[in-house]
Every structure is written in C-alpha cells, then in structure tokens.
Amino acid sequence: SMEKRSLSIAGHRTSLALEAEFWSGLEAISVARQMPLAALIREIDETRDNPNLSSAIRTAVLAWYRDGARSRAQD
C-alpha cells in the first residue's frame, strides 16, 4: 500500500506517495550515508533524469540494493 509523506525539498513543500518498502529503503540509504532523509531526496531530485520524482526515488532505491547485491556477490 502507498504511504504519503509531506516534506520540504529545496525550500518548497511537496508530498510523496511511495510504497512502505521504498520508504524503508530510503531510510536505510540515509542511515548508511549518514545524511538526513530530506537531503537524500533532494539529491535524487537534483540528479534525476526521470521527470517523475517518485519514479526516480524507486529507481535510486533499486540501484542501491542492486549495487549492494553485486558487491556481495563479488566477495
């Protein structure tokens, strides 16, 4: 199910609807990178190719886990 959250990104309020699993993934990335969740989302927002922020976030979370799985497979 979708979970909607409101936050400030680059000085403007926005709300994002993502599946709970993607929110969990984002939180894991923000902990691993020691950066606030809003800063991580702002970084994704500023570097995305996808016009849809929710899709860009899902892609970033997927890439994070994919790259982690790849590095574990090489150990």
PyMOL Python script that loads the backbone (N, CA, C, O; Angstrom):
from pymol import cmd

cmd.read_pdbstr("""\
ATOM      1  N   SER A   1       0.839  -1.205   0.000  1.00  0.00           N
ATOM      2  CA  SER A   1       0.000   0.000   0.000  1.00  0.00           C
ATOM      3  C   SER A   1       0.868   1.246   0.000  1.00  0.00           C
ATOM      4  O   SER A   1       2.014   1.223   0.449  1.00  0.00           O
ATOM      5  N   MET A   2       0.308   2.323  -0.507  1.00  0.00           N
ATOM      6  CA  MET A   2       1.046   3.581  -0.620  1.00  0.00           C
ATOM      7  C   MET A   2       1.043   4.331   0.710  1.00  0.00           C
ATOM      8  O   MET A   2       0.062   4.318   1.455  1.00  0.00           O
ATOM      9  N   GLU A   3       2.148   4.971   0.977  1.00  0.00           N
ATOM     10  CA  GLU A   3       2.293   5.785   2.175  1.00  0.00           C
ATOM     11  C   GLU A   3       2.673   7.185   1.703  1.00  0.00           C
ATOM     12  O   GLU A   3       3.680   7.364   1.018  1.00  0.00           O
ATOM     13  N   LYS A   4       1.865   8.172   2.072  1.00  0.00           N
ATOM     14  CA  LYS A   4       2.098   9.544   1.631  1.00  0.00           C
ATOM     15  C   LYS A   4       2.782  10.323   2.751  1.00  0.00           C
ATOM     16  O   LYS A   4       2.344  10.282   3.901  1.00  0.00           O
ATOM     17  N   ARG A   5       3.838  11.018   2.415  1.00  0.00           N
ATOM     18  CA  ARG A   5       4.547  11.864   3.392  1.00  0.00           C
ATOM     19  C   ARG A   5       4.760  13.243   2.785  1.00  0.00           C
ATOM     20  O   ARG A   5       4.976  13.389   1.582  1.00  0.00           O
ATOM     21  N   SER A   6       4.692  14.252   3.649  1.00  0.00           N
ATOM     22  CA  SER A   6       4.969  15.629   3.239  1.00  0.00           C
ATOM     23  C   SER A   6       6.340  16.025   3.741  1.00  0.00           C
ATOM     24  O   SER A   6       6.709  15.714   4.874  1.00  0.00           O
ATOM     25  N   LEU A   7       7.096  16.711   2.898  1.00  0.00           N
ATOM     26  CA  LEU A   7       8.408  17.175   3.312  1.00  0.00           C
ATOM     27  C   LEU A   7       8.802  18.401   2.513  1.00  0.00           C
ATOM     28  O   LEU A   7       8.177  18.743   1.508  1.00  0.00           O
ATOM     29  N   SER A   8       9.860  19.056   2.986  1.00  0.00           N
ATOM     30  CA  SER A   8      10.396  20.221   2.295  1.00  0.00           C
ATOM     31  C   SER A   8      11.611  19.809   1.498  1.00  0.00           C
ATOM     32  O   SER A   8      12.543  19.212   2.038  1.00  0.00           O
ATOM     33  N   ILE A   9      11.605  20.125   0.211  1.00  0.00           N
ATOM     34  CA  ILE A   9      12.766  19.866  -0.637  1.00  0.00           C
ATOM     35  C   ILE A   9      13.152  21.181  -1.299  1.00  0.00           C
ATOM     36  O   ILE A   9      12.351  21.802  -1.999  1.00  0.00           O
ATOM     37  N   ALA A  10      14.389  21.590  -1.065  1.00  0.00           N
ATOM     38  CA  ALA A  10      14.906  22.832  -1.653  1.00  0.00           C
ATOM     39  C   ALA A  10      13.957  24.001  -1.407  1.00  0.00           C
ATOM     40  O   ALA A  10      13.695  24.803  -2.303  1.00  0.00           O
ATOM     41  N   GLY A  11      13.452  24.083  -0.193  1.00  0.00           N
ATOM     42  CA  GLY A  11      12.633  25.222   0.203  1.00  0.00           C
ATOM     43  C   GLY A  11      11.180  25.171  -0.207  1.00  0.00           C
ATOM     44  O   GLY A  11      10.437  26.112   0.070  1.00  0.00           O
ATOM     45  N   HIS A  12      10.744  24.092  -0.865  1.00  0.00           N
ATOM     46  CA  HIS A  12       9.317  24.035  -1.174  1.00  0.00           C
ATOM     47  C   HIS A  12       8.712  22.733  -0.648  1.00  0.00           C
ATOM     48  O   HIS A  12       9.341  21.675  -0.666  1.00  0.00           O
ATOM     49  N   ARG A  13       7.475  22.852  -0.183  1.00  0.00           N
ATOM     50  CA  ARG A  13       6.774  21.697   0.381  1.00  0.00           C
ATOM     51  C   ARG A  13       6.269  20.820  -0.750  1.00  0.00           C
ATOM     52  O   ARG A  13       5.762  21.300  -1.764  1.00  0.00           O
ATOM     53  N   THR A  14       6.422  19.531  -0.546  1.00  0.00           N
ATOM     54  CA  THR A  14       5.885  18.588  -1.520  1.00  0.00           C
ATOM     55  C   THR A  14       5.404  17.361  -0.767  1.00  0.00           C
ATOM     56  O   THR A  14       5.821  17.118   0.366  1.00  0.00           O
ATOM     57  N   SER A  15       4.542  16.602  -1.385  1.00  0.00           N
ATOM     58  CA  SER A  15       4.175  15.337  -0.769  1.00  0.00           C
ATOM     59  C   SER A  15       4.481  14.219  -1.748  1.00  0.00           C
ATOM     60  O   SER A  15       4.275  14.339  -2.956  1.00  0.00           O
ATOM     61  N   LEU A  16       4.977  13.137  -1.189  1.00  0.00           N
ATOM     62  CA  LEU A  16       5.392  11.986  -1.973  1.00  0.00           C
ATOM     63  C   LEU A  16       4.601  10.768  -1.538  1.00  0.00           C
ATOM     64  O   LEU A  16       4.443  10.518  -0.343  1.00  0.00           O
ATOM     65  N   ALA A  17       4.112  10.025  -2.486  1.00  0.00           N
ATOM     66  CA  ALA A  17       3.438   8.761  -2.198  1.00  0.00           C
ATOM     67  C   ALA A  17       4.309   7.635  -2.722  1.00  0.00           C
ATOM     68  O   ALA A  17       4.558   7.528  -3.923  1.00  0.00           O
ATOM     69  N   LEU A  18       4.767   6.799  -1.805  1.00  0.00           N
ATOM     70  CA  LEU A  18       5.602   5.644  -2.148  1.00  0.00           C
ATOM     71  C   LEU A  18       5.134   4.442  -1.340  1.00  0.00           C
ATOM     72  O   LEU A  18       4.527   4.594  -0.280  1.00  0.00           O
ATOM     73  N   GLU A  19       5.417   3.260  -1.841  1.00  0.00           N
ATOM     74  CA  GLU A  19       5.149   2.057  -1.068  1.00  0.00           C
ATOM     75  C   GLU A  19       6.039   2.074   0.171  1.00  0.00           C
ATOM     76  O   GLU A  19       7.149   2.604   0.151  1.00  0.00           O
ATOM     77  N   ALA A  20       5.525   1.479   1.255  1.00  0.00           N
ATOM     78  CA  ALA A  20       6.260   1.458   2.523  1.00  0.00           C
ATOM     79  C   ALA A  20       7.669   0.875   2.350  1.00  0.00           C
ATOM     80  O   ALA A  20       8.614   1.322   3.000  1.00  0.00           O
ATOM     81  N   GLU A  21       7.802  -0.120   1.476  1.00  0.00           N
ATOM     82  CA  GLU A  21       9.110  -0.749   1.254  1.00  0.00           C
ATOM     83  C   GLU A  21      10.116   0.240   0.684  1.00  0.00           C
ATOM     84  O   GLU A  21      11.304   0.166   1.001  1.00  0.00           O
ATOM     85  N   PHE A  22       9.654   1.166  -0.154  1.00  0.00           N
ATOM     86  CA  PHE A  22      10.574   2.167  -0.708  1.00  0.00           C
ATOM     87  C   PHE A  22      10.940   3.213   0.340  1.00  0.00           C
ATOM     88  O   PHE A  22      12.073   3.695   0.359  1.00  0.00           O
ATOM     89  N   TRP A  23       9.990   3.574   1.218  1.00  0.00           N
ATOM     90  CA  TRP A  23      10.329   4.467   2.335  1.00  0.00           C
ATOM     91  C   TRP A  23      11.389   3.806   3.212  1.00  0.00           C
ATOM     92  O   TRP A  23      12.339   4.461   3.640  1.00  0.00           O
ATOM     93  N   SER A  24      11.227   2.499   3.482  1.00  0.00           N
ATOM     94  CA  SER A  24      12.214   1.768   4.293  1.00  0.00           C
ATOM     95  C   SER A  24      13.575   1.767   3.612  1.00  0.00           C
ATOM     96  O   SER A  24      14.605   1.952   4.260  1.00  0.00           O
ATOM     97  N   GLY A  25      13.569   1.557   2.300  1.00  0.00           N
ATOM     98  CA  GLY A  25      14.817   1.578   1.547  1.00  0.00           C
ATOM     99  C   GLY A  25      15.496   2.928   1.605  1.00  0.00           C
ATOM    100  O   GLY A  25      16.708   3.016   1.801  1.00  0.00           O
ATOM    101  N   LEU A  26      14.709   3.987   1.433  1.00  0.00           N
ATOM    102  CA  LEU A  26      15.260   5.349   1.520  1.00  0.00           C
ATOM    103  C   LEU A  26      15.863   5.607   2.895  1.00  0.00           C
ATOM    104  O   LEU A  26      16.941   6.192   3.005  1.00  0.00           O
ATOM    105  N   GLU A  27      15.162   5.169   3.948  1.00  0.00           N
ATOM    106  CA  GLU A  27      15.666   5.369   5.314  1.00  0.00           C
ATOM    107  C   GLU A  27      16.966   4.605   5.516  1.00  0.00           C
ATOM    108  O   GLU A  27      17.881   5.111   6.167  1.00  0.00           O
ATOM    109  N   ALA A  28      17.067   3.392   4.968  1.00  0.00           N
ATOM    110  CA  ALA A  28      18.301   2.605   5.089  1.00  0.00           C
ATOM    111  C   ALA A  28      19.463   3.311   4.394  1.00  0.00           C
ATOM    112  O   ALA A  28      20.577   3.343   4.915  1.00  0.00           O
ATOM    113  N   ILE A  29      19.198   3.874   3.214  1.00  0.00           N
ATOM    114  CA  ILE A  29      20.242   4.600   2.481  1.00  0.00           C
ATOM    115  C   ILE A  29      20.670   5.837   3.269  1.00  0.00           C
ATOM    116  O   ILE A  29      21.863   6.121   3.372  1.00  0.00           O
ATOM    117  N   SER A  30      19.711   6.570   3.823  1.00  0.00           N
ATOM    118  CA  SER A  30      20.061   7.794   4.557  1.00  0.00           C
ATOM    119  C   SER A  30      20.894   7.465   5.798  1.00  0.00           C
ATOM    120  O   SER A  30      21.790   8.229   6.158  1.00  0.00           O
ATOM    121  N   VAL A  31      20.608   6.338   6.455  1.00  0.00           N
ATOM    122  CA  VAL A  31      21.411   5.911   7.610  1.00  0.00           C
ATOM    123  C   VAL A  31      22.819   5.515   7.155  1.00  0.00           C
ATOM    124  O   VAL A  31      23.812   5.929   7.752  1.00  0.00           O
ATOM    125  N   ALA A  32      22.893   4.709   6.092  1.00  0.00           N
ATOM    126  CA  ALA A  32      24.190   4.241   5.593  1.00  0.00           C
ATOM    127  C   ALA A  32      25.066   5.401   5.135  1.00  0.00           C
ATOM    128  O   ALA A  32      26.282   5.385   5.325  1.00  0.00           O
ATOM    129  N   ARG A  33      24.442   6.403   4.532  1.00  0.00           N
ATOM    130  CA  ARG A  33      25.196   7.551   4.022  1.00  0.00           C
ATOM    131  C   ARG A  33      25.295   8.678   5.036  1.00  0.00           C
ATOM    132  O   ARG A  33      25.907   9.713   4.770  1.00  0.00           O
ATOM    133  N   GLN A  34      24.684   8.470   6.213  1.00  0.00           N
ATOM    134  CA  GLN A  34      24.711   9.452   7.304  1.00  0.00           C
ATOM    135  C   GLN A  34      24.260  10.829   6.836  1.00  0.00           C
ATOM    136  O   GLN A  34      24.917  11.843   7.070  1.00  0.00           O
ATOM    137  N   MET A  35      23.104  10.824   6.160  1.00  0.00           N
ATOM    138  CA  MET A  35      22.528  12.088   5.723  1.00  0.00           C
ATOM    139  C   MET A  35      21.039  12.072   6.006  1.00  0.00           C
ATOM    140  O   MET A  35      20.415  11.012   5.982  1.00  0.00           O
ATOM    141  N   PRO A  36      20.458  13.244   6.276  1.00  0.00           N
ATOM    142  CA  PRO A  36      19.017  13.289   6.533  1.00  0.00           C
ATOM    143  C   PRO A  36      18.221  12.828   5.314  1.00  0.00           C
ATOM    144  O   PRO A  36      18.659  12.984   4.174  1.00  0.00           O
ATOM    145  N   LEU A  37      17.059  12.264   5.573  1.00  0.00           N
ATOM    146  CA  LEU A  37      16.189  11.768   4.511  1.00  0.00           C
ATOM    147  C   LEU A  37      15.870  12.868   3.499  1.00  0.00           C
ATOM    148  O   LEU A  37      15.905  12.630   2.291  1.00  0.00           O
ATOM    149  N   ALA A  38      15.562  14.063   3.984  1.00  0.00           N
ATOM    150  CA  ALA A  38      15.225  15.174   3.071  1.00  0.00           C
ATOM    151  C   ALA A  38      16.402  15.520   2.163  1.00  0.00           C
ATOM    152  O   ALA A  38      16.206  15.854   0.995  1.00  0.00           O
ATOM    153  N   ALA A  39      17.625  15.443   2.694  1.00  0.00           N
ATOM    154  CA  ALA A  39      18.819  15.736   1.887  1.00  0.00           C
ATOM    155  C   ALA A  39      19.016  14.673   0.806  1.00  0.00           C
ATOM    156  O   ALA A  39      19.387  14.987  -0.325  1.00  0.00           O
ATOM    157  N   LEU A  40      18.767  13.419   1.163  1.00  0.00           N
ATOM    158  CA  LEU A  40      18.869  12.333   0.194  1.00  0.00           C
ATOM    159  C   LEU A  40      17.847  12.513  -0.925  1.00  0.00           C
ATOM    160  O   LEU A  40      18.176  12.366  -2.102  1.00  0.00           O
ATOM    161  N   ILE A  41      16.614  12.830  -0.557  1.00  0.00           N
ATOM    162  CA  ILE A  41      15.567  13.039  -1.558  1.00  0.00           C
ATOM    163  C   ILE A  41      15.901  14.245  -2.436  1.00  0.00           C
ATOM    164  O   ILE A  41      15.666  14.219  -3.644  1.00  0.00           O
ATOM    165  N   ARG A  42      16.451  15.302  -1.827  1.00  0.00           N
ATOM    166  CA  ARG A  42      16.857  16.475  -2.602  1.00  0.00           C
ATOM    167  C   ARG A  42      17.953  16.099  -3.613  1.00  0.00           C
ATOM    168  O   ARG A  42      17.929  16.556  -4.756  1.00  0.00           O
ATOM    169  N   GLU A  43      18.900  15.276  -3.193  1.00  0.00           N
ATOM    170  CA  GLU A  43      19.968  14.832  -4.102  1.00  0.00           C
ATOM    171  C   GLU A  43      19.385  14.037  -5.274  1.00  0.00           C
ATOM    172  O   GLU A  43      19.769  14.247  -6.425  1.00  0.00           O
ATOM    173  N   ILE A  44      18.464  13.132  -4.978  1.00  0.00           N
ATOM    174  CA  ILE A  44      17.808  12.354  -6.043  1.00  0.00           C
ATOM    175  C   ILE A  44      17.053  13.306  -6.975  1.00  0.00           C
ATOM    176  O   ILE A  44      17.095  13.158  -8.196  1.00  0.00           O
ATOM    177  N   ASP A  45      16.371  14.276  -6.386  1.00  0.00           N
ATOM    178  CA  ASP A  45      15.600  15.253  -7.166  1.00  0.00           C
ATOM    179  C   ASP A  45      16.508  16.040  -8.108  1.00  0.00           C
ATOM    180  O   ASP A  45      16.156  16.280  -9.262  1.00  0.00           O
ATOM    181  N   GLU A  46      17.687  16.442  -7.605  1.00  0.00           N
ATOM    182  CA  GLU A  46      18.591  17.288  -8.395  1.00  0.00           C
ATOM    183  C   GLU A  46      19.335  16.521  -9.482  1.00  0.00           C
ATOM    184  O   GLU A  46      19.806  17.122 -10.447  1.00  0.00           O
ATOM    185  N   THR A  47      19.449  15.207  -9.340  1.00  0.00           N
ATOM    186  CA  THR A  47      20.262  14.432 -10.290  1.00  0.00           C
ATOM    187  C   THR A  47      19.418  13.510 -11.174  1.00  0.00           C
ATOM    188  O   THR A  47      19.963  12.749 -11.972  1.00  0.00           O
ATOM    189  N   ARG A  48      18.104  13.576 -11.034  1.00  0.00           N
ATOM    190  CA  ARG A  48      17.258  12.625 -11.772  1.00  0.00           C
ATOM    191  C   ARG A  48      17.128  12.966 -13.248  1.00  0.00           C
ATOM    192  O   ARG A  48      17.138  14.133 -13.639  1.00  0.00           O
ATOM    193  N   ASP A  49      17.007  11.915 -14.060  1.00  0.00           N
ATOM    194  CA  ASP A  49      16.673  12.056 -15.478  1.00  0.00           C
ATOM    195  C   ASP A  49      15.165  11.927 -15.667  1.00  0.00           C
ATOM    196  O   ASP A  49      14.582  12.501 -16.587  1.00  0.00           O
ATOM    197  N   ASN A  50      14.548  11.150 -14.762  1.00  0.00           N
ATOM    198  CA  ASN A  50      13.117  10.865 -14.833  1.00  0.00           C
ATOM    199  C   ASN A  50      12.316  12.100 -14.421  1.00  0.00           C
ATOM    200  O   ASN A  50      12.622  12.697 -13.389  1.00  0.00           O
ATOM    201  N   PRO A  51      11.310  12.501 -15.182  1.00  0.00           N
ATOM    202  CA  PRO A  51      10.533  13.684 -14.793  1.00  0.00           C
ATOM    203  C   PRO A  51       9.676  13.463 -13.539  1.00  0.00           C
ATOM    204  O   PRO A  51       9.217  14.426 -12.924  1.00  0.00           O
ATOM    205  N   ASN A  52       9.464  12.205 -13.164  1.00  0.00           N
ATOM    206  CA  ASN A  52       8.626  11.899 -12.009  1.00  0.00           C
ATOM    207  C   ASN A  52       9.508  11.567 -10.803  1.00  0.00           C
ATOM    208  O   ASN A  52      10.271  10.602 -10.835  1.00  0.00           O
ATOM    209  N   LEU A  53       9.398  12.372  -9.737  1.00  0.00           N
ATOM    210  CA  LEU A  53      10.259  12.198  -8.567  1.00  0.00           C
ATOM    211  C   LEU A  53      10.029  10.850  -7.894  1.00  0.00           C
ATOM    212  O   LEU A  53      10.992  10.193  -7.499  1.00  0.00           O
ATOM    213  N   SER A  54       8.785  10.427  -7.756  1.00  0.00           N
ATOM    214  CA  SER A  54       8.518   9.126  -7.120  1.00  0.00           C
ATOM    215  C   SER A  54       9.207   7.991  -7.882  1.00  0.00           C
ATOM    216  O   SER A  54       9.791   7.095  -7.273  1.00  0.00           O
ATOM    217  N   SER A  55       9.138   8.034  -9.211  1.00  0.00           N
ATOM    218  CA  SER A  55       9.810   7.014 -10.022  1.00  0.00           C
ATOM    219  C   SER A  55      11.326   7.090  -9.860  1.00  0.00           C
ATOM    220  O   SER A  55      12.000   6.064  -9.777  1.00  0.00           O
ATOM    221  N   ALA A  56      11.856   8.309  -9.816  1.00  0.00           N
ATOM    222  CA  ALA A  56      13.298   8.483  -9.643  1.00  0.00           C
ATOM    223  C   ALA A  56      13.748   7.915  -8.302  1.00  0.00           C
ATOM    224  O   ALA A  56      14.824   7.324  -8.210  1.00  0.00           O
ATOM    225  N   ILE A  57      12.936   8.088  -7.265  1.00  0.00           N
ATOM    226  CA  ILE A  57      13.265   7.543  -5.944  1.00  0.00           C
ATOM    227  C   ILE A  57      13.247   6.017  -5.980  1.00  0.00           C
ATOM    228  O   ILE A  57      14.155   5.368  -5.461  1.00  0.00           O
ATOM    229  N   ARG A  58      12.210   5.447  -6.596  1.00  0.00           N
ATOM    230  CA  ARG A  58      12.153   3.981  -6.692  1.00  0.00           C
ATOM    231  C   ARG A  58      13.373   3.435  -7.425  1.00  0.00           C
ATOM    232  O   ARG A  58      13.951   2.428  -7.017  1.00  0.00           O
ATOM    233  N   THR A  59      13.761   4.105  -8.512  1.00  0.00           N
ATOM    234  CA  THR A  59      14.924   3.678  -9.290  1.00  0.00           C
ATOM    235  C   THR A  59      16.202   3.781  -8.463  1.00  0.00           C
ATOM    236  O   THR A  59      17.051   2.892  -8.525  1.00  0.00           O
ATOM    237  N   ALA A  60      16.346   4.859  -7.687  1.00  0.00           N
ATOM    238  CA  ALA A  60      17.536   5.056  -6.851  1.00  0.00           C
ATOM    239  C   ALA A  60      17.623   3.984  -5.763  1.00  0.00           C
ATOM    240  O   ALA A  60      18.702   3.460  -5.487  1.00  0.00           O
ATOM    241  N   VAL A  61      16.486   3.662  -5.150  1.00  0.00           N
ATOM    242  CA  VAL A  61      16.473   2.621  -4.109  1.00  0.00           C
ATOM    243  C   VAL A  61      16.831   1.267  -4.732  1.00  0.00           C
ATOM    244  O   VAL A  61      17.628   0.510  -4.177  1.00  0.00           O
ATOM    245  N   LEU A  62      16.239   0.976  -5.880  1.00  0.00           N
ATOM    246  CA  LEU A  62      16.531  -0.275  -6.572  1.00  0.00           C
ATOM    247  C   LEU A  62      18.016  -0.363  -6.913  1.00  0.00           C
ATOM    248  O   LEU A  62      18.636  -1.407  -6.714  1.00  0.00           O
ATOM    249  N   ALA A  63      18.590   0.727  -7.428  1.00  0.00           N
ATOM    250  CA  ALA A  63      20.011   0.752  -7.794  1.00  0.00           C
ATOM    251  C   ALA A  63      20.891   0.521  -6.568  1.00  0.00           C
ATOM    252  O   ALA A  63      21.894  -0.188  -6.652  1.00  0.00           O
ATOM    253  N   TRP A  64      20.526   1.111  -5.435  1.00  0.00           N
ATOM    254  CA  TRP A  64      21.284   0.955  -4.184  1.00  0.00           C
ATOM    255  C   TRP A  64      21.345  -0.523  -3.778  1.00  0.00           C
ATOM    256  O   TRP A  64      22.414  -1.047  -3.468  1.00  0.00           O
ATOM    257  N   TYR A  65      20.198  -1.175  -3.786  1.00  0.00           N
ATOM    258  CA  TYR A  65      20.155  -2.588  -3.405  1.00  0.00           C
ATOM    259  C   TYR A  65      20.816  -3.477  -4.457  1.00  0.00           C
ATOM    260  O   TYR A  65      21.490  -4.446  -4.111  1.00  0.00           O
ATOM    261  N   ARG A  66      20.629  -3.155  -5.740  1.00  0.00           N
ATOM    262  CA  ARG A  66      21.247  -3.925  -6.817  1.00  0.00           C
ATOM    263  C   ARG A  66      22.767  -3.851  -6.707  1.00  0.00           C
ATOM    264  O   ARG A  66      23.452  -4.868  -6.819  1.00  0.00           O
ATOM    265  N   ASP A  67      23.297  -2.639  -6.485  1.00  0.00           N
ATOM    266  CA  ASP A  67      24.743  -2.463  -6.373  1.00  0.00           C
ATOM    267  C   ASP A  67      25.278  -3.178  -5.134  1.00  0.00           C
ATOM    268  O   ASP A  67      26.372  -3.741  -5.168  1.00  0.00           O
ATOM    269  N   GLY A  68      24.514  -3.159  -4.042  1.00  0.00           N
ATOM    270  CA  GLY A  68      24.906  -3.868  -2.827  1.00  0.00           C
ATOM    271  C   GLY A  68      24.948  -5.372  -3.056  1.00  0.00           C
ATOM    272  O   GLY A  68      25.863  -6.051  -2.591  1.00  0.00           O
ATOM    273  N   ALA A  69      23.966  -5.883  -3.764  1.00  0.00           N
ATOM    274  CA  ALA A  69      23.926  -7.319  -4.070  1.00  0.00           C
ATOM    275  C   ALA A  69      25.089  -7.698  -4.979  1.00  0.00           C
ATOM    276  O   ALA A  69      25.683  -8.765  -4.827  1.00  0.00           O
ATOM    277  N   ARG A  70      25.407  -6.824  -5.920  1.00  0.00           N
ATOM    278  CA  ARG A  70      26.525  -7.079  -6.836  1.00  0.00           C
ATOM    279  C   ARG A  70      27.842  -7.124  -6.072  1.00  0.00           C
ATOM    280  O   ARG A  70      28.672  -7.996  -6.327  1.00  0.00           O
ATOM    281  N   SER A  71      28.045  -6.192  -5.135  1.00  0.00           N
ATOM    282  CA  SER A  71      29.307  -6.177  -4.397  1.00  0.00           C
ATOM    283  C   SER A  71      29.394  -7.375  -3.452  1.00  0.00           C
ATOM    284  O   SER A  71      30.482  -7.908  -3.234  1.00  0.00           O
ATOM    285  N   ARG A  72      28.261  -7.806  -2.889  1.00  0.00           N
ATOM    286  CA  ARG A  72      28.279  -9.007  -2.044  1.00  0.00           C
ATOM    287  C   ARG A  72      28.606 -10.251  -2.864  1.00  0.00           C
ATOM    288  O   ARG A  72      29.283 -11.156  -2.377  1.00  0.00           O
ATOM    289  N   ALA A  73      28.131 -10.299  -4.097  1.00  0.00           N
ATOM    290  CA  ALA A  73      28.366 -11.455  -4.967  1.00  0.00           C
ATOM    291  C   ALA A  73      29.847 -11.566  -5.351  1.00  0.00           C
ATOM    292  O   ALA A  73      30.333 -12.653  -5.661  1.00  0.00           O
ATOM    293  N   GLN A  74      30.551 -10.441  -5.329  1.00  0.00           N
ATOM    294  CA  GLN A  74      31.972 -10.435  -5.714  1.00  0.00           C
ATOM    295  C   GLN A  74      32.888 -10.787  -4.545  1.00  0.00           C
ATOM    296  O   GLN A  74      34.073 -11.048  -4.753  1.00  0.00           O
ATOM    297  N   ASP A  75      32.367 -10.799  -3.332  1.00  0.00           N
ATOM    298  CA  ASP A  75      33.205 -11.105  -2.143  1.00  0.00           C
ATOM    299  C   ASP A  75      33.603 -12.574  -2.112  1.00  0.00           C
ATOM    300  O   ASP A  75      34.300 -13.005  -1.193  1.00  0.00           O
TER     301      ASP A  75
END
""", "prot")
cmd.dss("prot")
cmd.show_as("cartoon", "prot")
cmd.util.cbc("prot")
cmd.orient("prot")
